Amino acid sequence: MEIRYEKLNHGNFGGRSLDEFIRHQTISECWRKVDGELKLVPNEFAEDWTVEKCREIIPHGEFIYFQ
């Protein structure tokens, strides 16, 4: 199997590119600014993205950056 890496651009990444992407993450700690310093604090939650969420973030470039 050959693996090929490409920079993302508008020609190879579009509004439905993340439709099969499964975003699940269980978080137990997060970095937060406390008294002017970044500290790792307990913060438990799970994050799951729906297909709609994936499609929502793509047009805004919130997480995908093209150069």
KOLTI-602436 format. One record per atom (N, C-alpha, C): x, y, z; residue number from 1; atom name. Coordinates in nm, 3 decimals. Layout:
(atom (X, Y, Z), NUM, "CA")
...
This chain:
(atom (0.084, -0.118, 0.000), 1, "N")
(atom (0.000, 0.000, 0.000), 1, "CA")
(atom (0.089, 0.124, 0.000), 1, "C")
(atom (0.054, 0.218, -0.084), 2, "N")
(atom (0.129, 0.343, -0.093), 2, "CA")
(atom (0.054, 0.452, -0.016), 2, "C")
(atom (0.128, 0.528, 0.063), 3, "N")
(atom (0.070, 0.640, 0.137), 3, "CA")
(atom (0.118, 0.768, 0.072), 3, "C")
(atom (0.026, 0.855, 0.040), 4, "N")
(atom (0.061, 0.981, -0.026), 4, "CA")
(atom (0.010, 1.097, 0.060), 4, "C")
(atom (0.095, 1.191, 0.089), 5, "N")
(atom (0.061, 1.309, 0.167), 5, "CA")
(atom (0.043, 1.428, 0.074), 5, "C")
(atom (-0.063, 1.504, 0.095), 6, "N")
(atom (-0.086, 1.624, 0.017), 6, "CA")
(atom (-0.133, 1.735, 0.110), 6, "C")
(atom (-0.096, 1.857, 0.079), 7, "N")
(atom (-0.152, 1.970, 0.151), 7, "CA")
(atom (-0.298, 1.983, 0.112), 7, "C")
(atom (-0.382, 2.015, 0.210), 8, "N")
(atom (-0.522, 2.037, 0.181), 8, "CA")
(atom (-0.539, 2.166, 0.104), 8, "C")
(atom (-0.632, 2.162, 0.009), 9, "N")
(atom (-0.668, 2.283, -0.065), 9, "CA")
(atom (-0.814, 2.270, -0.106), 9, "C")
(atom (-0.867, 2.372, -0.168), 10, "N")
(atom (-1.008, 2.371, -0.204), 10, "CA")
(atom (-1.039, 2.269, -0.312), 10, "C")
(atom (-0.938, 2.220, -0.382), 11, "N")
(atom (-0.959, 2.120, -0.485), 11, "CA")
(atom (-0.968, 1.978, -0.431), 11, "C")
(atom (-0.905, 1.950, -0.316), 12, "N")
(atom (-0.905, 1.813, -0.264), 12, "CA")
(atom (-0.976, 1.800, -0.129), 12, "C")
(atom (-1.035, 1.907, -0.083), 13, "N")
(atom (-1.106, 1.902, 0.046), 13, "CA")
(atom (-1.227, 1.992, 0.039), 13, "C")
(atom (-1.346, 1.935, 0.060), 14, "N")
(atom (-1.468, 2.012, 0.045), 14, "CA")
(atom (-1.566, 1.988, 0.156), 14, "C")
(atom (-1.688, 2.037, 0.136), 15, "N")
(atom (-1.792, 2.036, 0.237), 15, "CA")
(atom (-1.834, 1.900, 0.289), 15, "C")
(atom (-1.808, 1.794, 0.214), 16, "N")
(atom (-1.847, 1.660, 0.258), 16, "CA")
(atom (-1.726, 1.572, 0.287), 16, "C")
(atom (-1.609, 1.628, 0.291), 17, "N")
(atom (-1.487, 1.550, 0.312), 17, "CA")
(atom (-1.481, 1.480, 0.447), 17, "C")
(atom (-1.548, 1.533, 0.546), 18, "N")
(atom (-1.545, 1.473, 0.680), 18, "CA")
(atom (-1.668, 1.389, 0.711), 18, "C")
(atom (-1.750, 1.357, 0.610), 19, "N")
(atom (-1.873, 1.283, 0.635), 19, "CA")
(atom (-1.849, 1.146, 0.700), 19, "C")
(atom (-1.738, 1.082, 0.673), 20, "N")
(atom (-1.709, 0.951, 0.731), 20, "CA")
(atom (-1.618, 0.961, 0.854), 20, "C")
(atom (-1.582, 1.082, 0.892), 21, "N")
(atom (-1.494, 1.106, 1.005), 21, "CA")
(atom (-1.569, 1.083, 1.135), 21, "C")
(atom (-1.512, 1.003, 1.225), 22, "N")
(atom (-1.573, 0.979, 1.356), 22, "CA")
(atom (-1.492, 1.058, 1.459), 22, "C")
(atom (-1.555, 1.159, 1.513), 23, "N")
(atom (-1.488, 1.243, 1.613), 23, "CA")
(atom (-1.545, 1.207, 1.749), 23, "C")
(atom (-1.468, 1.134, 1.827), 24, "N")
(atom (-1.505, 1.104, 1.964), 24, "CA")
(atom (-1.380, 1.123, 2.049), 24, "C")
(atom (-1.394, 1.200, 2.153), 25, "N")
(atom (-1.281, 1.223, 2.242), 25, "CA")
(atom (-1.334, 1.235, 2.384), 25, "C")
(atom (-1.273, 1.160, 2.475), 26, "N")
(atom (-1.306, 1.170, 2.617), 26, "CA")
(atom (-1.198, 1.254, 2.684), 26, "C")
(atom (-1.239, 1.359, 2.747), 27, "N")
(atom (-1.146, 1.454, 2.808), 27, "CA")
(atom (-1.158, 1.445, 2.959), 27, "C")
(atom (-1.043, 1.446, 3.027), 28, "N")
(atom (-1.046, 1.444, 3.173), 28, "CA")
(atom (-0.981, 1.568, 3.234), 28, "C")
(atom (-0.894, 1.634, 3.157), 29, "N")
(atom (-0.828, 1.756, 3.204), 29, "CA")
(atom (-0.815, 1.855, 3.088), 29, "C")
(atom (-0.817, 1.983, 3.121), 30, "N")
(atom (-0.801, 2.089, 3.021), 30, "CA")
(atom (-0.708, 2.197, 3.074), 30, "C")
(atom (-0.638, 2.261, 2.982), 31, "N")
(atom (-0.555, 2.375, 3.020), 31, "CA")
(atom (-0.645, 2.497, 3.032), 31, "C")
(atom (-0.633, 2.566, 3.143), 32, "N")
(atom (-0.709, 2.688, 3.170), 32, "CA")
(atom (-0.617, 2.793, 3.230), 32, "C")
(atom (-0.649, 2.918, 3.203), 33, "N")
(atom (-0.572, 3.027, 3.262), 33, "CA")
(atom (-0.629, 3.054, 3.401), 33, "C")
(atom (-0.545, 3.036, 3.502), 34, "N")
(atom (-0.584, 3.057, 3.642), 34, "CA")
(atom (-0.483, 3.155, 3.703), 34, "C")
(atom (-0.533, 3.268, 3.750), 35, "N")
(atom (-0.445, 3.370, 3.808), 35, "CA")
(atom (-0.331, 3.407, 3.714), 35, "C")
(atom (-0.362, 3.417, 3.585), 36, "N")
(atom (-0.262, 3.459, 3.487), 36, "CA")
(atom (-0.168, 3.350, 3.440), 36, "C")
(atom (-0.184, 3.228, 3.488), 37, "N")
(atom (-0.097, 3.116, 3.449), 37, "CA")
(atom (-0.180, 3.004, 3.390), 37, "C")
(atom (-0.124, 2.933, 3.292), 38, "N")
(atom (-0.191, 2.815, 3.238), 38, "CA")
(atom (-0.170, 2.699, 3.334), 38, "C")
(atom (-0.282, 2.637, 3.372), 39, "N")
(atom (-0.277, 2.523, 3.462), 39, "CA")
(atom (-0.365, 2.412, 3.408), 39, "C")
(atom (-0.325, 2.287, 3.430), 40, "N")
(atom (-0.403, 2.172, 3.392), 40, "CA")
(atom (-0.503, 2.143, 3.504), 40, "C")
(atom (-0.633, 2.155, 3.471), 41, "N")
(atom (-0.736, 2.139, 3.573), 41, "CA")
(atom (-0.832, 2.027, 3.534), 41, "C")
(atom (-0.892, 1.958, 3.632), 42, "N")
(atom (-0.989, 1.854, 3.602), 42, "CA")
(atom (-1.110, 1.913, 3.529), 42, "C")
(atom (-1.153, 1.847, 3.424), 43, "N")
(atom (-1.270, 1.891, 3.347), 43, "CA")
(atom (-1.313, 1.774, 3.260), 43, "C")
(atom (-1.402, 1.691, 3.312), 44, "N")
(atom (-1.439, 1.569, 3.241), 44, "CA")
(atom (-1.561, 1.589, 3.151), 44, "C")
(atom (-1.544, 1.550, 3.025), 45, "N")
(atom (-1.655, 1.551, 2.930), 45, "CA")
(atom (-1.616, 1.468, 2.808), 45, "C")
(atom (-1.714, 1.436, 2.727), 46, "N")
(atom (-1.690, 1.365, 2.602), 46, "CA")
(atom (-1.735, 1.455, 2.488), 46, "C")
(atom (-1.662, 1.449, 2.379), 47, "N")
(atom (-1.695, 1.530, 2.263), 47, "CA")
(atom (-1.719, 1.438, 2.145), 47, "C")
(atom (-1.836, 1.449, 2.086), 48, "N")
(atom (-1.872, 1.373, 1.967), 48, "CA")
(atom (-1.925, 1.471, 1.864), 48, "C")
(atom (-1.874, 1.461, 1.741), 49, "N")
(atom (-1.922, 1.549, 1.635), 49, "CA")
(atom (-2.016, 1.471, 1.545), 49, "C")
(atom (-2.127, 1.534, 1.513), 50, "N")
(atom (-2.220, 1.478, 1.415), 50, "CA")
(atom (-2.171, 1.516, 1.275), 50, "C")
(atom (-2.231, 1.454, 1.174), 51, "N")
(atom (-2.199, 1.492, 1.035), 51, "CA")
(atom (-2.231, 1.640, 1.016), 51, "C")
(atom (-2.339, 1.686, 1.075), 52, "N")
(atom (-2.377, 1.827, 1.062), 52, "CA")
(atom (-2.271, 1.919, 1.121), 52, "C")
(atom (-2.212, 1.881, 1.236), 53, "N")
(atom (-2.107, 1.962, 1.298), 53, "CA")
(atom (-1.984, 1.968, 1.208), 53, "C")
(atom (-1.947, 1.854, 1.151), 54, "N")
(atom (-1.831, 1.851, 1.060), 54, "CA")
(atom (-1.855, 1.942, 0.941), 54, "C")
(atom (-1.975, 1.935, 0.884), 55, "N")
(atom (-2.006, 2.020, 0.768), 55, "CA")
(atom (-2.012, 2.167, 0.807), 55, "C")
(atom (-2.051, 2.195, 0.930), 56, "N")
(atom (-2.060, 2.333, 0.978), 56, "CA")
(atom (-1.923, 2.398, 0.990), 56, "C")
(atom (-1.822, 2.323, 1.038), 57, "N")
(atom (-1.691, 2.384, 1.062), 57, "CA")
(atom (-1.608, 2.400, 0.936), 57, "C")
(atom (-1.629, 2.317, 0.836), 58, "N")
(atom (-1.545, 2.322, 0.716), 58, "CA")
(atom (-1.551, 2.456, 0.644), 58, "C")
(atom (-1.670, 2.511, 0.614), 59, "N")
(atom (-1.672, 2.638, 0.539), 59, "CA")
(atom (-1.610, 2.755, 0.614), 59, "C")
(atom (-1.606, 2.747, 0.745), 60, "N")
(atom (-1.554, 2.858, 0.825), 60, "CA")
(atom (-1.404, 2.849, 0.848), 60, "C")
(atom (-1.344, 2.735, 0.813), 61, "N")
(atom (-1.200, 2.721, 0.832), 61, "CA")
(atom (-1.157, 2.724, 0.977), 61, "C")
(atom (-1.247, 2.687, 1.068), 62, "N")
(atom (-1.213, 2.694, 1.210), 62, "CA")
(atom (-1.102, 2.596, 1.249), 62, "C")
(atom (-1.100, 2.481, 1.182), 63, "N")
(atom (-1.003, 2.379, 1.218), 63, "CA")
(atom (-0.916, 2.338, 1.100), 63, "C")
(atom (-0.953, 2.376, 0.981), 64, "N")
(atom (-0.880, 2.339, 0.860), 64, "CA")
(atom (-0.820, 2.467, 0.802), 64, "C")
(atom (-0.690, 2.468, 0.786), 65, "N")
(atom (-0.623, 2.586, 0.735), 65, "CA")
(atom (-0.555, 2.554, 0.603), 65, "C")
(atom (-0.586, 2.630, 0.500), 66, "N")
(atom (-0.523, 2.614, 0.369), 66, "CA")
(atom (-0.413, 2.719, 0.357), 66, "C")
(atom (-0.298, 2.676, 0.304), 67, "N")
(atom (-0.188, 2.771, 0.284), 67, "CA")
(atom (-0.156, 2.786, 0.139), 67, "C")
